[in-house]
């Protein structure tokens, strides 16, 4: 069970389009020194025996303590043990899921695990594993899970699809009017195999080209972990030049299946993968540059 909640949630999520979300950051009118945390996760593969449940609980408990929101970028489930899945293998299924209602059991047991944290979950995106189940089995595991969580707890967890945008907006908590500037994040489960040497870093140039409005670009899928800042030379509508940054973050997994002895990673020459997540801290500096109510961010590894 999570620790006692020490901080009320200082944000509210509004879905403006199918895959576009606005997060109102509820702040005082002059929010000097304010901060809000979010836990960025991907590739839990929660039902896999090699998924680290203890680490996930520790991160979620810390999110409760910080009053943080939780964003999940897909492959929440492994879900490869259905009858129609050629990848199924008996060692890769937890005892509680060895039943005739396999997919039903995945949803109910995951709901039991995440129910105490439901009000902190903003959304769960669809990964390639859930997309495969939807195609093969005609059931949407993410939609089923968020429906159960919302029904049980009154939360408003969203099914976010495969990719989309989040706009974080400083919002006066009394008037609900926007103040200062906003930050835009793009989320995606991710694509590609990652590459043995590049580990997916080469994708940043392509994403920077077609995601010019995003300050933060996050994805998972290839079970790697890194953060890269790209500096951009910009021109304002007032014809003033300025520099800004676009931060790309590759979210790791919670599943560590490398044992050096056998298995898919070993037999195909794949390396061990980092496990964990990232923290996103949004904050307002203690000193403003004139009247510019800047919304800043930092991204750090959660282990």
N, C-alpha and C positions, 0 to 999 in steps of 0.2 A: 504494500500500500504506500502511496506517496506520503511525504512528510506534510506536516501542517502548513497550509498556505499562508505565507507571511505577507504577501503583497497582492492587492486587488489587481485585476487585469486592467491595464491602462490603454486599451485599444479596442476597436470594434471593426469587424470585417463586413464590407458591403460588396456584393457581387454585381458588377455593372454590365458585364456581358458574359457570354458563356465561359470564356477563359480569361477574363479581365477582372481583377479584384482591386478594391480600394481599401486600404487599412487606415482608418482614422486614428491617429495617435493623440489621445486625449490628454491635453497639457494645459497648464495655467496660461493666462494671456501673455505673460512674459517669462518663458520657460527656461531661464538661465540655469544651467547645470542639470537639466532633465535628461533621462536616458530610458531606453526601452530595449529589452533583449528579445531575440528570436532564435530558436534552435533550428538549424538547417540540417535536414537528414535525407538520406536516400538509400535504396537498396538494403532495406532491413532484412528481406528474405525471412520474415519473422517465423514462419512455420518450419524452416529448415533446422535440423538438429544442430547444425554448426553456427546458427545465429546466436549471438551473445546477448541473451536476455538480461543478464546482470548489468551489463554496460548500458543497455537501453533503459532499464529502470533507473539507474544512477543518473543518466542524462535527463530523463523525464522528471525525476524528483527534483533535480536542480532547476529545471524549467519552472516547476511549481513554486519553488522557493524564490525565484527571481521574478515571478509574475510574467513569465515569458510566453510568447506564442510559439507553436511548433509547426513547421512547414515540412512536408514530406514529398519528395520528388519521384516517387514511384518504385516499382518492384518491392512494394510493401510485403507482398507474398512471394514465395517461391512457386508453390502451387503446381508442381510438375508430376504429382503422383496420381493424376486421374487416369482412368482406363484408356483413354484415347491418346495419351501423351507418350510418344516413343522414348522419351527421356526418363521415364519413371524407373525408380530403383528402390527396393525395399529398405536398404540402409539409410535412405534419405528422407524418411518419414518418421515423425515423432509418434510415440505410442498412442497418444490421445487422438491422433488423426487416422489411426488404422481401423476405420469403420466403413460401413456401407454408404454412409452419407458424407463422404470425404469433403466436398466443397462446403456443405452446410456446417460441418465441424470446424473448418478453417475460420469461417466467419464468426461463429459463436465463441470459440476460444480466444480469438483475437479481440473480440468485443469485451470479454471478461478481463483481459490483460490491460486494455487501453481505456476502459471505462473511467477509472479514477482521473485520467488526464484529458478527458474528452473536451472540456471547456477551454483547454489550452491549444487544441488542434485547430489550425485555420483550415487547412485542406490536405487531402491526400491525392497526389497526381497518379495517373495510370502509367505503369511501366510496361516494358515489352512482355514480362511474364503475365501480367493481368490481361494485356491485349491478346496474348496467345490463348488464354483460357476463354476470353470472350469469343474469339474466332472459332475455337474447337468445340467448346462446351455450351456456348450461347448463354453465359451467365456473367454478369459484371460484378466481380468480387468487391471492388472498391465501392460501388454504389450500394451494395448490400451491407457492407461494413458500416459506412457512414450513416445509413438509414437506421441500423440497429443502435449505434451509439447515440444518435440524435433522439431516437424514440425512448431510449432508456434514461437519458440524462437531461434532455431539453437543450443540448448543445446545438451548435450550428456548423458542424463540420461539413465541408464541401468536397464533392468529387470534382477534381480540377482538370480532368482530361490529361493529355500527354504534355502540353506546354501552354504557356500563357504569360501574362504580365501581372505584377503587383505594383500599385502606386501607394507609397507611404506618405501620408499627408499630416503635417502638424495641424491639429484641430483644437480650437478652444473647447474645453470640456463643458463649459456652461452654455455657450451659444451654438456650439457645433459648427462654427464658421472656420474656414481655413485661415491659417496665419502662417506667414513665412513661406518657404519653398518646400517642394516635395522631392522624393527620391523614387526612381523607377527601377524595379528588379524584373528580370526575365527569368522564368524557371522552365526547365525542360527535363524530362527523364534522361535524355541523351541518346546518342547514336554512335555507331562505329565500334571497332574492336579495340581502340586505344593505342595500338602499336607497342611493340616491345621496348622501344627506346624513347619514343616521343611521349608516351603515356597520355595522348590526347591533347597535348599542348598546342599542336598545329591547328586545332579547330578554332582557337581564339581569333585568328586573323579573319576567318570566314564569318564567324559570329559577329565580330565587331563591325563588319561591313553591312550585314543585313539587320543588325539590332542597334542602330545609332542612338535610339532614345533611352537605352538602358544604362543606368549607372552600375548595376550589378547584374552579372550573367551567371546563373548557377545551373548545374546539371550533375548527373550521376552516371549510372549504367556501366562504366568500365572498371569500377572498383579501384580507382586511384584517388590520390589526395594531393591537391596543390592549389595555390592561389597566385594569380598574376595580375598586376596592375598595368594597364595601358594608358598612357597620357595622350590627350587629344588637344590639338590647337583649334580653338573655336572662334566664331564671330557672332557677337550678340546682335539682337534686333536694333540696338542703338549704335551699331558699327564699332563696337569695342572688342578688341581681341582679348582672349583669356584662355587659360588652361583648365581642363578638368580631367578626371580619371574615370575609366571604366574598369571595374574589377571583375575578373573571371575566377570562379571558384569551382573546383571539381570535388564533389562530395564523395567521401568513401563509403564503404559498406559496413554492415554490422556482422557480416558472415565471413569467418576465417576458416577456409576449408583446406588449407595447405598443411600437410603433415610430413612431407618429405619422403613418404613411403609408397603411396599409390593414390589413385583417384584421378579425376579429370585434370586438375592442375598439374599434377606430376607427370602424367603420361603424355600430355600435350606441351610440356616444357614451359608452362606458365609460372611466373614467380609468386611468392607470397604477396598478399595484398594488405594495405593498411586498413584498419577498422576504426570507426569513430564517427564524428560529425563535426559541424562547425557552429560557432556562435556568431550571430550578427548583432552588434550593438549599435543602435541608433541613438544619437545624442545631440544636444545643443551646446555649443561652446560657452564657457563662462564669460567670455568677452566677445561681444559682437563687433563686427567691422561696420561701423555706422549703424544703419537701420536694417542691415541684412540679417534676418533671422535664419541663419544657415542650419540646415539639417545635415549632420555629418554621420559617417558610419565607420566602423572597423569590423573586420572579420578575423576570428581567431579559432584555432583548432580545439575541439572538445575531445578529450581522450578518456 
